[in-house]
Amino acid sequence: MLVTLNVAFVCWIYMTLHMRSIFLSTMGILIVLMAVPISLVIYVKVFGIEYFSSIHIAVVIIIIGIGADDIFVFHDAWRHARAIKSIRKDHVKVLAHTVRESTSAMFLTSATSTMAFVACSMSKIMPIRAFGIFSAIVVPTVYILTIAVMPFAYFIYEVYILEL
């Protein structure tokens, strides 16, 4: 567990340096970390799987990398949208352009990662199968949370933090 927290902290520091915002990096890492308990609820309540082993904890480290990638794609699309002079002053248009440009790239990376974990779920070895199923739930959850929450975080950032 300590290794997981260290990885999350190092990733948060890197995100803060890259995005030049404690607020955005904190929102990004929270989205990624919140995907795990949400996925656990889906894993247990929807799929009815109660098997959980120590290998499942490894998904947290993996998802930090995948989620950070989604956050960086979104952030870079936002920076490019803010560089467009005709929409720079309109926060809604900047975010609409950002979402339009970033969601397809994030979807493709998330879909390929999900399919890799679906392949793991075909294993006859129960811990690997359960890990594959759980991981195949976590990755789309991070994608959905990212496209649902990050536009609001960036709106708050643009209107209330960046304008200071």
C-alpha positions in Angstrom: 0.0 0.0 0.0 2.9 2.4 0.8 4.3 1.8 -2.7 1.0 2.7 -4.2 0.8 6.0 -2.2 4.4 6.8 -3.3 3.6 6.2 -6.9 0.5 8.4 -6.6 2.5 11.1 -4.9 5.3 11.1 -7.5 2.7 11.1 -10.3 0.9 14.1 -8.6 4.2 16.0 -8.4 4.9 15.4 -12.1 1.4 16.3 -13.0 1.7 19.5 -11.0 4.9 20.5 -12.7 3.6 19.6 -16.2 0.2 21.3 -15.8 1.5 24.2 -13.6 -1.5 23.8 -11.3 -1.9 22.2 -8.0 -5.7 22.3 -8.4 -5.7 20.5 -11.8 -3.2 17.9 -10.8 -5.1 17.2 -7.5 -8.4 16.9 -9.4 -6.7 14.5 -11.9 -5.2 12.2 -9.3 -8.5 12.2 -7.4 -10.3 11.1 -10.5 -7.9 8.3 -11.1 -8.0 7.1 -7.5 -11.8 7.4 -7.2 -12.2 5.1 -10.1 -10.9 2.2 -8.0 -13.7 2.1 -5.3 -16.3 2.9 -8.0 -15.1 -0.1 -10.0 -15.0 -2.3 -6.9 -18.6 -1.6 -6.4 -19.4 -2.5 -10.0 -17.1 -5.6 -9.7 -18.9 -6.9 -6.6 -22.5 -5.6 -6.9 -23.0 -5.8 -10.7 -20.8 -8.7 -11.7 -21.3 -10.5 -8.3 -17.6 -11.4 -8.0 -16.4 -11.5 -4.4 -12.9 -12.9 -5.1 -10.3 -10.2 -4.3 -6.6 -10.9 -3.9 -3.4 -8.9 -3.4 -2.9 -8.9 -7.2 -5.9 -6.6 -7.5 -4.0 -3.9 -5.6 -1.6 -3.8 -8.6 -4.3 -2.3 -10.7 -4.0 0.9 -8.7 -0.4 1.4 -9.9 -1.4 0.5 -13.4 -4.4 2.8 -13.5 -2.4 5.7 -12.2 -0.3 5.5 -15.4 -3.3 5.0 -17.7 -5.3 7.8 -15.9 -2.4 10.2 -15.9 -2.1 9.6 -19.7 -5.8 10.6 -20.1 -5.3 13.7 -18.0 -2.3 14.7 -20.0 -4.1 14.2 -23.3 -7.0 16.4 -22.0 -4.6 19.0 -20.7 -2.7 19.3 -23.9 -5.9 19.6 -25.9 -7.0 22.3 -23.5 -3.7 24.2 -24.0 -4.1 23.9 -27.8 -7.7 25.1 -27.6 -6.6 28.2 -25.5 -4.1 29.0 -28.3 -6.9 29.5 -30.8 -7.4 33.3 -30.8 -11.0 33.2 -32.0 -12.2 31.2 -28.9 -9.6 32.1 -26.3 -11.9 34.4 -24.3 -14.9 32.0 -24.4 -14.5 29.4 -21.7 -17.3 27.2 -22.9 -16.0 27.1 -26.5 -12.5 26.4 -25.3 -13.7 23.4 -23.2 -16.1 22.2 -26.0 -13.1 22.2 -28.4 -11.0 20.4 -25.8 -13.5 17.7 -25.2 -14.0 17.2 -28.9 -10.3 16.9 -29.6 -9.3 14.8 -26.6 -12.1 12.2 -26.1 -11.3 10.2 -29.2 -7.6 9.9 -28.4 -8.4 9.0 -24.7 -11.1 6.5 -25.9 -8.6 4.7 -28.2 -5.9 4.3 -25.5 -8.5 3.3 -22.9 -10.1 0.8 -25.3 -6.9 -0.9 -26.1 -5.9 -1.1 -22.5 -9.3 -2.5 -21.6 -9.1 -5.2 -24.3 -5.7 -6.3 -23.0 -7.3 -6.8 -19.6 -10.3 -8.6 -21.1 -7.7 -11.0 -22.6 -6.5 -11.6 -19.1 -10.0 -12.4 -18.0 -10.0 -15.4 -20.3 -7.4 -17.1 -18.2 -8.2 -20.4 -16.4 -6.2 -19.2 -13.4 -8.7 -17.6 -11.1 -6.5 -14.8 -9.6 -5.5 -13.7 -13.1 -9.1 -14.0 -14.4 -10.4 -11.9 -11.6 -7.6 -9.3 -12.0 -8.4 -9.1 -15.7 -12.1 -8.5 -15.0 -11.5 -5.9 -12.3 -8.9 -4.1 -14.5 -11.2 -4.1 -17.5 -13.8 -2.3 -15.3 -11.3 0.2 -13.9 -9.9 1.5 -17.2 -13.3 2.6 -18.7 -14.3 4.0 -15.3 -11.3 6.3 -15.4 -12.1 7.3 -18.9 -15.7 8.1 -18.1 -14.8 10.0 -14.9 -12.1 12.0 -16.9 -14.5 13.1 -19.6 -17.3 13.8 -17.1 -15.3 15.7 -14.4 -12.3 17.3 -16.0 -14.2 19.8 -18.1 -15.8 21.1 -14.9 -12.4 21.2 -13.2 -11.0 23.2 -16.1 -13.9 25.5 -16.1 -13.5 26.3 -12.4 -9.7 26.7 -13.1 -10.3 29.1 -16.0 -12.9 31.2 -14.3 -11.9 31.3 -10.7 -8.2 30.4 -10.5 -6.5 31.4 -13.7 -8.3 34.8 -13.7 -6.8 35.8 -10.4 
